[in-house]
């Protein structure tokens, strides 16, 4: 998904469309937020002892 959004961002910059750039940047930002949330939840489970039990 990250590679797809990165390719969409590069294509949007190539065709110089501000709408496509905004959509691709939104997808990349959304994916980054999801990744950060999963990382924080995983650390929470790890430190509470629920991850390996």
C-alpha positions in Angstrom: 0.0 0.0 0.0 2.9 2.4 0.8 4.5 1.6 -2.5 1.2 2.3 -4.3 0.7 5.6 -2.6 4.3 6.6 -3.3 3.9 5.7 -7.0 0.6 7.7 -7.1 2.4 10.7 -5.6 5.2 10.5 -8.1 2.7 10.2 -11.0 0.7 13.2 -9.6 3.8 15.3 -9.4 4.7 14.3 -13.0 1.4 15.3 -14.4 1.3 18.4 -12.1 -2.2 17.8 -10.9 -2.9 19.4 -7.5 -5.9 17.2 -6.9 -4.0 14.0 -7.5 -1.1 15.2 -5.3 -3.6 15.9 -2.5 -5.2 12.5 -2.8 -1.9 10.7 -2.9 -0.6 12.7 0.0 -3.7 11.9 2.0 -3.4 8.2 1.3 0.3 8.3 2.4 -0.6 10.2 5.6 -3.4 7.9 6.4 -1.2 4.9 6.0 1.5 6.4 8.2 -1.0 7.1 10.9 -2.3 3.5 10.8 1.3 2.3 11.1 2.1 4.5 14.1 -1.1 3.3 15.8 -0.2 -0.3 15.3 3.3 0.3 16.6 2.0 2.0 19.7 -0.6 -0.8 20.3 2.1 -3.5 19.9 4.4 -1.7 22.4 1.5 -1.5 24.8 0.7 -5.2 24.5 4.4 -6.0 24.9 4.9 -4.0 28.0 1.7 -5.3 29.6 2.7 -8.9 29.1 -0.2 -9.7 26.8 1.8 -10.1 23.6 3.7 -13.3 24.4 1.2 -14.9 26.7 
